[in-house]
Amino acid sequence: VQLVESGGGLAQAGGSLRLSCAVSGTTFEDYAIGWFRQVPGRGREGIACISNSDGETFYSDSVKGRFPVSGNSAEKSVYLQMNRLKPEDAAVYFCGGPISSYLGPYYCQIFWPHFPAQWGQGTPVTVSS
């Protein structure tokens, strides 16, 4: 499984960014993708998860209502739409998922935000106040 993030950059507080996670090497429709973020000196925080099989989504309290996650099977990509950005949202953002699509239907509901076996390289997000 290969995951490649894109879309990070600089945004103003209150603004928006959209992150993408391109998925390859697995059956997209059976897979699940979690979004995580990390700031220096702190652990990686799971903020959103989507099961591509049924579109069910899960969110942390820190982003619920601001960062909807969606998937597009034709593009084999998962998106994190980041709205109403705050300075504390600044971090490196990663997408991650289970080791194979076999676990995809169960990953978000049972395992997330733990045990992602596959990671993208990360994309930095900076929010100016």
Legacy VTK file of the C-alpha trace (Angstrom):
# vtk DataFile Version 3.0
C-alpha trace
ASCII
DATASET POLYDATA
POINTS 129 float
0.000 0.000 0.000
1.307 3.439 -0.916
-0.115 6.667 0.456
0.890 10.109 -0.795
-0.371 13.306 0.810
-0.565 16.680 -0.863
-2.226 20.033 -0.371
-0.528 21.398 2.714
0.745 24.953 2.916
0.065 28.289 4.544
-3.398 29.554 5.412
-4.760 32.351 7.519
-6.750 31.695 10.663
-10.374 31.258 9.653
-9.370 30.094 6.193
-9.429 26.713 4.494
-7.133 24.122 2.976
-7.845 20.752 1.386
-5.485 17.856 1.870
-5.428 14.850 -0.438
-4.255 11.316 0.161
-3.686 9.275 -2.986
-4.059 5.540 -2.371
-2.447 2.837 -4.468
-1.424 -0.790 -4.119
-4.710 -1.919 -2.604
-8.415 -2.100 -3.363
-9.534 1.446 -2.654
-13.176 0.573 -2.037
-12.248 -1.916 0.693
-9.669 0.276 2.362
-9.857 2.816 5.192
-7.888 6.000 5.680
-7.168 7.835 8.874
-5.882 11.374 9.064
-3.354 12.232 11.754
-1.349 15.270 12.695
1.786 15.879 14.696
3.508 18.921 16.124
7.133 18.833 17.309
7.506 17.321 20.749
4.050 15.787 20.795
2.571 12.472 19.785
0.664 11.868 16.597
-3.038 12.723 16.971
-5.737 10.884 15.043
-8.284 13.424 13.827
-10.466 11.712 11.227
-11.120 8.346 9.638
-13.179 7.120 6.716
-14.179 3.626 5.713
-14.230 3.652 1.922
-16.514 0.610 1.842
-19.509 2.485 3.235
-18.328 6.068 3.655
-18.712 6.016 7.438
-16.634 8.727 9.077
-15.202 9.296 12.522
-13.733 12.455 14.035
-11.838 13.656 17.047
-13.461 16.356 19.130
-10.746 18.800 18.085
-11.870 18.846 14.424
-15.467 17.611 14.469
-17.663 19.979 12.480
-14.676 21.734 10.831
-12.692 19.053 8.921
-14.997 16.799 6.898
-13.320 13.773 5.314
-14.456 12.264 2.028
-13.335 9.735 -0.546
-13.462 9.499 -4.325
-13.117 5.991 -5.720
-12.640 7.191 -9.306
-9.643 9.248 -8.215
-8.582 6.708 -5.564
-8.102 9.560 -3.172
-9.312 10.641 0.243
-9.691 14.296 1.102
-9.572 16.280 4.329
-11.315 19.627 3.918
-9.930 21.881 6.623
-12.280 24.775 7.382
-12.222 27.543 9.980
-8.549 26.911 10.599
-7.039 27.883 13.921
-3.385 28.543 14.775
-3.412 25.370 16.875
-4.210 23.345 13.737
-0.662 23.958 12.504
1.099 20.588 12.260
2.421 18.014 9.852
-0.548 16.045 8.553
-0.342 12.374 7.643
-2.725 9.876 6.181
-2.445 6.331 7.410
-4.242 3.053 7.080
-4.273 -0.643 7.913
-1.781 -3.098 6.500
-4.262 -4.319 3.907
-7.790 -3.821 2.623
-8.784 -6.987 4.511
-8.918 -4.855 7.652
-10.396 -1.866 5.846
-14.049 -2.337 6.865
-13.049 -2.654 10.526
-10.185 -0.215 10.870
-11.978 3.036 11.699
-14.559 1.555 14.011
-12.317 -0.855 15.929
-8.682 0.195 15.609
-8.423 3.906 14.755
-6.596 5.976 15.872
-4.280 3.096 16.742
-2.283 0.660 14.651
-1.974 2.326 11.292
0.511 0.161 9.445
0.886 2.291 6.330
1.845 5.965 6.317
2.254 8.732 3.829
5.216 11.084 3.974
3.277 13.927 5.595
2.416 17.419 4.442
2.967 20.538 6.601
0.198 22.984 7.414
0.951 26.445 8.783
-1.774 28.748 10.086
-1.078 32.423 10.553
-3.028 34.395 13.136
LINES 1 130
129 0 1 2 3 4 5 6 7 8 9 10 11 12 13 14 15 16 17 18 19 20 21 22 23 24 25 26 27 28 29 30 31 32 33 34 35 36 37 38 39 40 41 42 43 44 45 46 47 48 49 50 51 52 53 54 55 56 57 58 59 60 61 62 63 64 65 66 67 68 69 70 71 72 73 74 75 76 77 78 79 80 81 82 83 84 85 86 87 88 89 90 91 92 93 94 95 96 97 98 99 100 101 102 103 104 105 106 107 108 109 110 111 112 113 114 115 116 117 118 119 120 121 122 123 124 125 126 127 128
